[in-house]
Amino acid sequence: MLYIRIRNFLPLIYCLGILNAFIPHQSVAQNSNKGTDFWVGFMTHIEGVSGPRGAIMSIYITSDISTSGTVSVPGISSIQTFSVTANTVTTVRIPVGAYVDNQQSVLNRGIHIVSNDPIVVYAHIYAFVISGSTLVLPTNTLGRKYVVSSYRPNASEGGSFSQFMVIATNNNTTVRITPKANTVNGNVAGVSFDVTMNEGDVYEVQSKGDLSGSTVESIGNGNDEETCKRIAVFGGTTWSPLGCPNADTGDNLFQQMYPVNSWGREFITMPFKTRGGDFFRVFAAENGTTVSIDGFNSTLSAGEFIETEMVNKPLHIVADKPISVVQFSVTQVCDGSLGDPEMIILNPVEQNLKRITMYSTNNYQISRNYVNVLIKASGKSSFRINGRPPRTSFTDIGGTAYSYLQEDIQAGSFTLTADSGFNAIVYGFGDIESYGYSAGSNIEDLDKKIIVKSNNIEIQGACIEVPLTFEVVLPYQPSELVWNFGNGLIVTDDNPISTSTKAPFIYEYSNGNAGNQVTFTQAGKYTIQVTSTRPGEAGCEAIDELLYELNIESIPDIRTQPLIETCQRDGLINLLALLSQRPINTYEFSGEAITDSLFNPLLAGPGTHVINLSYKSENGNCSKQISFSINVKTSPIADAGEDVSIDLGESISLSGSLSSDVSSFSWSPLATLDNPNSLTPIANPTENTDYVLTGTAANGCTCKDTVTVRVFSDLKIPNVFSPNSDNLNDTWIIKGIVNYPDADVHVFNRFGDEMFYSHGYAVPWDGRTKGKAIPSATYYYVIRPNSSRLLPISGSVTIVY
């Protein structure tokens, strides 16, 4: 049975604010082909930063492409450049000057990571065996309202505090903080206070109580949405034992908070591998939130959370309003299993991804690393780690359509992929040590979003010149919608009319007589922005800003000849060579007798054959198909007869034949033939000769066949050669032996020791035995032609240098 404790707090001051800039259907770390930037802070650690046990902050940067960028702390004039090679990890150590040392004041110590291309960023604060880490969210996915997750500090430990940190990403940012416990700086629980910050400023709040449930929001004034700035919020502790309050072991907790508007309604948890159990907190941001945990129902007010007992199984958590779920591991002395406290913000099943490059670490003394993966059971067979199936099997979760995986991994960079969406957490344990974070997230507002359609089908990208329709989904009825398509088209819709009569309200874009479709004529990334005004509100509550990055692609017009001719026996045709240009991305040829991009005329047979080419743009948003024909003409047939053998001085009549469609023919070479224009010429070769019969049909197709006349002769055996590498007589050349492929050649010295042996004589003797040169001397040979024409031959050969 699942037991639940409910923590009651003062009501939240609740304001939806302006929506964060989210990019639907994309991971937080790889959300476009543009560069990304991130903000993070060096939060307080119980060990401080001085001495041999001082805290270290490292930034781990990885990507599935090679790129570069900078890590800077503008407030202390620090800037470091970095480069990262695809599918590897670059570590950047943060200078101690960025450390926030138990100071609840505005400090210009924000850490800014900027890249030229998409990257994944993780932050890790560790000292001795006290370690905490987090996935860092790109700035364009940040929000303006947060509910903090933290934990109770150790009351008897002076340096143990519950804490959170706010980072401003723009100048003139006003932040309203409502702490859930009295702060060390004298702020009273439940009483809001405002802080004004500029870009890169940080503000840390600490308490000897539990700050979980505190609210942090960027506020504005009037209807100027520009005053409502995005902020980053990190929650945690300087050090805290979890699982047994009086434990003398623990960890700092360090996790970036997800904005409230990205919270979900359904979660499925996965237990940490090797631990005795975990516990969870479920946070609500709205009054009257009903939460079901494996069928056990609770109703929460804004500012409340549910804390479960220790469980060692997946939990199915469902709510009627957005919630946040946080997973905690306990300290090692509580369950006897290797590891220490950790806190991970979980992703709802609605926020999933299909690809992410992640990183697992062995800092400080992590000895075991794991990844947990949640995916629909129907898609588990497609899941890959670095392109390979996992070693461990997925476990189905009863009562749901999902399965989960607990896989051991090594420290390093990994790319997770699947055909369907999945969620993943990465974590590691050592002796009284741990770390953990979400492998990646798809930050998206689930209640407010833009939908793009082509032919009434929802899409994520499109081709140039394709008419598109747009919808916006809102939980309320706005008084105004402003559509900005990023291509110069901006349309204001006063008093818009919804196509639905109750929430969610759906509004379709229309531009009056100009119609309801938008066509993009140039390829590129277009940021679609819809600004919605909520009636009766002011400040940040009055305006929602929805963003959608739309990828518009183009595709070339590939051309080919209208009709291509070939002969049946002319060999394979490379179809790519027939095109005006090679398709850059995905393409496929179809039709008869085609393998990949090769057409086989002999297999296809005579006649006209239609070849189809389908090709797509890089992301598959554009596709085209062209067709062309290949006319295969019947090839004539030539037969030069069977190979024959004659003795030197003899002649022979060749026996050629041709198919009836041949109109002209000839033999070659001419020198030893009496009549090259006869099908049965007399050949009188003096050495092995290949005679070629070539014919031409009336349709222009040709044919040819070859007959070999082998000329037997006595062997001409030199009695001397000089293997001195002067390129003159360096090997023992025996003329005529080529006609005796079964000959055995032996060479002996005067003592009867075999110096050389060869069956057949494909490689003439170079005067060496077992790779070593032999002295100048006379040697004796025996050659057995193994043919009825010649008897064995013996003699001597002299080597001179």
N, C-alpha and C positions, 0 to 999 in steps of 0.2 A: 504493500500500500504506500502511496505517496503522501507524505506529510508536508505541509506548507505553512510557513510563517509569513504574515503580512506586516510590513513596516508602514506605519502611517506618518505622513508628513503634512506640513501646511500646504494649502492649495497652491498650485503653480500659477504664476502670472502668465497666461497663455496667449501667444501671438503667433499666428502662422508666418507672418513676415513675407518677404519676397522669396520666391523659389530660387534655390541655388541653380547655377548653370549646370545642367546635367546633359550628358550625351547618351541617349537611350541605346540599349542593346550593345554596349561596349564596356570593356573592363576599365576600371579606374586607372590602370597603369598603361593601357594601350588603347586610348580612346580616339586616336586619329593618326594621320600620317604626319602631323605637325609635332613640334617639340612640346614638352610639358614642363611645368614648374610646380614646386612643392614648398611648403613651409613646415618647419618642425622646431622644437625647442629642447634644450638640454635641461630637463627637469631635475629638481633636487633629489639627491641620493643620500642615504643615511651615512655613507662613508665619505661624503665630500669628494674633493678632487685632489687633495694633497696627500703626500705620504705614499708608501708602497702599496697600500690598499685603496688608493684613490680611484674614484669612478672614471670610467672611460666612456665616451659616446662615439659609436661608429655608425656611419651611413653605408648601407650595402646597396649597390646599384647593379641591376642586371637588365637584360633586354634580349629579344630574339633577333635583333639587328645590331650592327656595330655603330656606335655613335659617340658623342663627346658632349661636354658641358662644364658647368661650374658649380661649386658648393661655396657659398659665401655667408659671412656673418657681417653685414654692413656696419652694425653698431660698434664692432671692434676692428674694422678695416681689414678683415680677413677674407681672402678669396683663394680658392684652390681649384685648379682645372682637373678634369678627369676624362678619361676615355674608357670605354667598355667594349670589349669584343663580344660579338654575338654569342649568346648562350654561355657566357662566363660571368663572373662577379668581380666588380671593382669595389674595394673598401676605402672609404675616406674617413680619416679620424678627425673629429671636431676639436678645435683648440679649447683649452679649459677656460679661456676668457668668455666663452658663450654660456658657461654654467650659471644657473640661477640658484643662489645659495640661500634658501629659506627667506627670500625677500618678496613680500607682497606689495610690490610697487611696479610702476611702468618702467621697463628696461628695454633698451633697443638691442636685444640679443637674439632675435629670430634668425633661424638658419634657413637659407634660401637655396634650393636646388633647382637649377635650370638646365634643360637638355635640348639638343638640336633635333632629337627624334624621340619617339615614345620610349620610356624606360619604366622599370618597376623599382620602387624605393622602399627600403625597410630601415628602421632606426633601432638601435640597440644601446641601452645604457647598462653597463655592467661594472662590477668591482668585486674582486675576490670571488665569492660564490653567491652574490646578490645581483640578479640579472633580470631585466625586463625589456621587451621589444614590441614593435608594432609595425604593421603595414602603414605607409604614409600615403594619404590621398592627394591627388593632384588638386591644384588651386581651383580649377574650373568645376570641380565636383563638390566644393565646400558649400555649406549652407549658412544660415543666419540665426538658427535656433537649435540649441542642443540641450539634452538632459545628460548629466554627468554620471558615469559609472566609476566608483571608487571602492574602498572597503575600509573597515574599521582598523585604525592603527593599534599598536600595542600600547596600552595605557601606561605601563611601567617603563617603557623605553623612551628616553627623552628625545631622541632623534627620529621617532616614528610618527609620521603624520599622514593623514588622508590629504590628497591634494589634486588640483587640476590646474591646467595652464591654458590661457587664451592667447592667440596670436592674430594680430591684425594684418590683413593683406593689402590694405589701402590706407591712405592718409585720412584723417578726420573721421575715424571710426568710433562711434559711441557704442559701448557694450554695457548691457544691463545684466547684473549678476544677482541671483537670488540663492544664497547658500542654504544648505539643509542642516548645517550645524554651525555653531559659533566658530568664527575663524580666529587664528592666532593674532590677527591684526585688529581684533575688536569688532568685526562685523557680526551682527546678531542674526541667528538662524531665522529664515523666513522673511527677512527685511531686505528689500532690493537696494542696490547701490549701483551707480553708473561710473564707468571709467572711459576716458577719452584716450584714444591710441592712434598712432601713425603706423605706416607700413613698416613691418619688421619688429614692431614693439611686442613684448610679451608681458603677460600679467599672470602671476602664479598665486593661487589661493590655497592656504593650508589650514588644517584643523586637527585637534585631538579627537574630534568626533568623526562620524562617517559622513562624508560629503556626497554620497550617492543620492541622486535625485535632484541635485542642484541644477538650476536652469541658467543658461548663458545664451543671450541673444543680442544680435546687432540691431540697434533701434535707429529710427530716423525721426524727422519732424515734417509736418505738412504732407504734401503729396509728392515730394521729390524722392524718387526711388534711388537716386544716386547717393543719398545719405545712408542708405541701408546696405552696408558693405558685408562681403563674405568674410568669415572668420574661421580659424582652425581651433579646435579644442582637443586637448589631451587630458585624459584622466588617469588616476593611479594612486600610488602611495610611495613614500620614501622607503618604507620597509613595513611589512606586516606579516604576521603568521596567519595562516588560513587553515581551518579545520579543527584546531584546538587552541583556544585563546591564550593559554599559558605556555605555549611552545617557545623554545628559545631559538628556533630556526624559522626563517621566513625569506621573503624576497621583496624587492621593489616591484610595483605594478606600473605598467606603462602601455597605454593603448590610446590610439586616436579615436575620438567619438564620431559616430555617424550623425549627420544632420537629421532632425526629427522628420522632415518631409521625405526622407528615404527609408523610414522604418516600414516594416512589413506586417502582415497579419498571420503568416503561417511559417513555423520553424520546425525543423526536425534536427535534434541534437545527435551528436556522436560521442561516445565516451573516449577519454584519453586512454591510449593503449598502455598496458602494464600497471595502471594505477588501480587502487582499491575502489575508487569511485570518484565522482565529481559532483558539484552542486551548481545551481543556476540561479540567476536573478532575472526576472521578467519585469521590465519597466513600462509604465503607462504614461502618456503625455496628455490624455484627455479624461475628463470625468466620465464615469459610467462605462469604463472599458471592461468587457467581459472576457476573461482568459480561461481557456480550457487546457489543462495539462494532462494528457492521457485520460481525458474524460472527467477529471476533477476540476470543477468550475469555481472561479472566484471573480468578484467584481472589484475593480480598482478605480480610485479617483486619480486625478492628475497629481503626480508627485509620489505615488505609491509604487512599491515594487513587491513582488513575490519572491521569496527565497526558498528553494526546494531543499529537502534533505539530500544526503549523499545517495547517488544512484549510479549504477554501473551498467546502464542500458540506454538505448536511444529513447528520447522523449518526443512526443508529437504535441506541439504547442500551437494553439489556434486562438485568435482573438477577433472580435468584431470591429476593433479600431487598431490603428498602428501601434506596435509595441517594439521594444528592443530586448534582445535576449543576450545575456552575458554568461559565459562558461568560466568556472573557476576550478583550478586544481589545488589540492591541499598540500601542506608542508609534509616533508618526508617522515617526520617523527609521528605524524598522526595516523598514517596507514601502513608504514613500514616498507613502502615501495620507493624505489629510486626516483627522486624528483623533489620539486619545491613548488611554492605557490605560483600561479599564473592566472591571468585574466585575458579572455579573448572575446571581442565583440563578434557575434555570429551574424551571418547573412540570412535573410529570409529566403525561402525557396523561390519566391518571386524574383529575387535579385541573383541571377546566376550568370555564368559565363561559359564559353566553349573553349577558351584558350587562355593560358596565363603562364608567364615565366616567373618562377618563384625561387627562393633561396633558403637553404637551411644552414645553420651555423654550428661551429663547435666551440665558440666563445661562451663562457670563460673555460669551463671544464665539462662541457656537454659531451656525453659519450654515446647517446642514442638519439636518433632523429626519426621523426615519423611524419606522415601526411595522412589525414583523414579526408575522404572524399564522399560526398552525398550526390547521388544521381538517380534519375528515374530508372527502375529496373529494366525498362525496355531499351535504355541506351547504354547500359553498363558494358556491353561487349565492345563498344567503340572507344572506351576510355584508354588512353595511352600515357605513359610517362617516358619522355624523351623518345617517342615513336614506338615504344614497346608496351605490350600488355603488362599489367602489374603481376608480380609473383604471387600475391595473396588473392584469394577469391573474395568477391563481394558477398555481403550478408544481407538478405532481404529483411525489411523492417515490416513486421506484421501490422495489418490494418492500414497500410499506406501503399502507394505505388512506387516507393523508393527503396534503394539499396545503399549500403555504405561499405567503405573500404578502410582498413587500417594497415598501412604499408610502411615497413621499415625502409628508410632511405639513408644514404650517406650525406655528409656535409657537402654542400655545393649548390649549383644552379640546376634547376629542372624545369622542363616545359611540360605542362599538363594540357591535354587536348581530348576532346570528345565530339561526337556528332550532335549530341544534345547538351543542354545546359547542366552545369554541375556547380557545387560549392565545395570549398576545400579549406582546411586549416593545417598549418605547419607548426610543429612543436618539437621540443627536445628536452631530455632529462639527463642529469648527471647526479653525482653525489651532492645532495642538498643544493641542487641547481636546476634551473629550468628556463625555457623561453617559449613563446608561442604567439602566433598572429594569424589572421586571415590571409590565405594565399593570394587573394585578390577579390575585388568586389565590383559589381555593376551598379554604381550609384545612380539611382533613378527615382524620381518622384512617382509613386504608384497611383496617386489620386489625381494628379494633374499632368497631362502629357499631350504632346503633338503626335498626330497620326498622319502618315503620308501614304497615299494610295495611287496605284496605277491600274486602270480598268477595274476599279473597285476592290483591288487586292492590296493589302497592306505590304509595304516594301520598306527597305532600309537604304536603298540607293536606286538610281535610275540612269537612263541614257539620255544624251542630249536630244532635243526635239520631241521628247515623249511627254504628252500632256499629263499633268499630275493634279490630284485633288488633295486638299488639306483639311484636317479636322483638329479641334482642340477639345480635350475632355477636362471638365472642371467639376468640383463638388458643390459649386454655388452658381448663381446666375449673375454674370457680370453686367455692368452698365456700359462698358466699352471694351472693344478688342482692337488692338493695333497689330496688323500683320506686316512683318518685315521679312522679305524673302532673300535678303542679302545680295540681290542682283539689281538693286535700284528701285524695285517695286515695293512701295509701302502703302497700305490701305487701312483706313480707320473705319471701323464698323460701330456706329453708335446704336445703343439699344439692340444688341444682337438677339436673334431668335433661335432658341434651342430646338433641335429635332427630337428631344426627349422631354417628357413632362415631369420627371423626377431625377434626382441625382443617381448616377453621374450625368451631368448635362453635357451634351455634345453639340458643338457649334461648327458648322461647315463654312469654309472660306468662300466668299462671293464678292465679286467686284462689279456688281450691277450689270450693265449692258456688256461689260467686258468678259462676262462669264465667270465660271467657278474653277477654271483650270489655269495652271501656271506651267509654262514651258521654259526650260533653261537651254540656251543656245551655246553656252561655253562649258567645257568640262572643268571641274574643280570641286573644292569643298565649300558648300554654302551653309552658313549658319542661319537657320530659320528661327526667327524670334517672334513670339506672341506675347504682348503685354496686355494683361487683363486687369481691369479696374473693378474692385469689389465695392458695390454701393454701400454708402453709409459708414465707411471706414476712413481712417486717415493714417498718414505715415506709412510704415512698413506693412501694416495690415491692409492698406488700400490697394496695393499693387502686387501682382504676381508676374514674374518674368519667366517664361518657358523658352528653352533653347533646344534646338534639334540640329545636329550636324548632318547635312544631307550630302552624300557623295554622288556627284554627277560625273559620268564617264562618257567617253567617246570611243568609237571603234572605226578602224579604217575600212574603206571600200576596196576589197581585194578583187582583182580582175584576173582573167585568164583568156586564152584564145577560145573563140567560139567552137572550134572543132579541131581536135588534135588527132593526127594519124600515126600509126605505128604498125609494124609488121609483127606477126604472131610470134616469131622466134627471135625477135630483136633484143630480148632480155627485159628485166624489170625496169619499170619507170618510176623515178622519184617524183611523186606528185607535187611536193613542195617546190621543185624546180620549175613547175609550170605556172606558178602564181606570180603576180606582179610584186608581191612582198610576202614574207613569211609571217604567219600569225604570231603575235607576241606572246599570247597567253594560252588558254585552253582551246584546243581545236580537235576535230575528229573528222576523218574521211570515212565515207560509207559508200557501198556499192559492191559489185561483183569483183571477186579475185583481188581484194585489197587486204593487205596485212600492214597495220600501222599506216605509214604514208607511202607504201610501195604497191604498185599495180602490176599484176602478172598477166601479160597479154596471152601467153600460152595457155594458162589456166582459164582465162576468160573466154577464149575462142574467138573466131571471126565474128564481126558485127560491130554495131555501135553500142557503147556502154556508157551509161550515165553515172557520173561521179558527183557525190554531194559532199560539200565541206561546211561544217558548222563550227563557228569560232566565237569566243567570248572576250570581253574586256577583263582587266586584271581582277576585279572583284565580282565579275559575273553580272553586272548591272546592264550591260549591253550584249546582245547576241545577234548574229547574222548567219544566213545560210546562202551559199551560192551553188550552182550546179553547172557542170560542163561535161562535154562528151569526148570520149576517146574512141576513134574508129580503128578497129583491129582488122588489118588485111591478112588474107591467107598467105602464109609463107610457103614457097616451094620447098621440095625436099631433094637433097643431093646425097648419093651414096657412092663413096669412092672405092668401096670394096674392102676385103679383109687384108690385114697386114701380111706381107710375104717376105721370104728370105731367099737370097741368091748368093752364089759364089762370085767373087771378084772376076770380072770378064764376061759374066753371063748377062742376058737381058730378059725382060719379062713383059708380058702384055697386061696392062692395068685393066680392071673390070669396073668401070663407072656406070652409074645409072642416075636418071633424073625423073622427077614427076612431070606429068604431061603439060603442066602450065609453064614450064621453063621455055623461054624464047631464045635465049643465048647462053653459052657456057664456054669455059676454057679451063685448062690445067696450068699449074705453075709448080715449080720453076720450069722454065722452057729448055734449059741447056741440055738436059739428058733425055728429052722426049722427042720422038720422031714427028708427032702431030698433036699439038696441044688442043686442037679443036675436034678431036675424035674422042668418043667415050672410052675407046680401048686403045690408047696410044702405047707404043713400045717404049719402055724405060730401060736405060742402060747406065745406071749410076755406078760410080766408083767408090762410093762411101754411103753410109746410111743416109737415106733421104726421105723427107716427108713431102708427098705430092698432094696438092690441094685442088679439089674440083669445085669450081665456083659457078653458080647459075643465077640467072636473073629472069623473073617472071614478067609478064606484060604489065602487072600492077606496080612494078618497081621494087617489089620485095626480092631479096636475094637469099641464096642458100649456099652452104659450103660444107664439105666433108674432107677429111684427111686420111690418106693411106700411107703407111710407113713401109718402105722397102729397105730391109736390112741386108747389108753386103758383108758376107763373111770373107775373111782373108786370113792368111797366116799372120802370126804375131811378129811384130818387129820389136825386138828386145834389145835396148841399149846395153853395152857392156861396161859403161862407165857413166858416172854423174858426179856433180860437185855440190853438195849441200852446204855452201858457204854463204848463203843469203845475199848473193850478188844478183839475184833474179835471172841467172843464166844456168839452166840445167840443174836447178836446186832440188828437183825430185826425179824419181825414176819413172819416166813416162813409157808405158808399154802400149804401143799402137795396136789397135784391133781387139784388145781385150774387152772393150766395151760390149762386143757381141757375145761374150761368154759370161753372163751375169752370175753363173754358179761356179766360176773358176776358184780354185784354192791356190794362193801364192805363198810359198815358204822361202825364207832366206836364212842361211846358216853361216856361222864363222868356220874357220878351219878346224875347230875342235868339235864341231857338230852341235854347238849351242844355237838355238833358234833366235835370230835377231829380229825377225819380222814375220807376221802371218796376217793374211786377210782372206776372207771369203767374199768373192767378188773383188773388184778393184776400183771401187768408187773414188777412193782417196789415194793417190800415188804415194809411195814410200818416200819419206824425207830424210832417210839415213839416221833415224833415231830408234833407240830401243828403250821402252818404258820412259819416254820423254827425254832421254839423254842422248847426246851425239856420240857416235862410235868412232873409233880411230880410222884413219886412212888405211885401207887394206883391200884385199880381194875377198869377196864373199860368194857364196854358192846358193843358187836358187833351184827350186823345183816348182814348176807351174803345171797344175792339173786342170785343163779346161773343162773337164767333166762334160764333154760333148763328143758325139760319135765322129765329128769332123776332124778333131785333132787329138793326137796322143799326148801324154805328158811330155813336158819339155824341161830339160835341165841345162845349166850352164853357170857361168860366173859373171859377177859384176864388181867393178872396182870403184871404191869411194876415194875421191881425192879432194883436197881442200886448197 
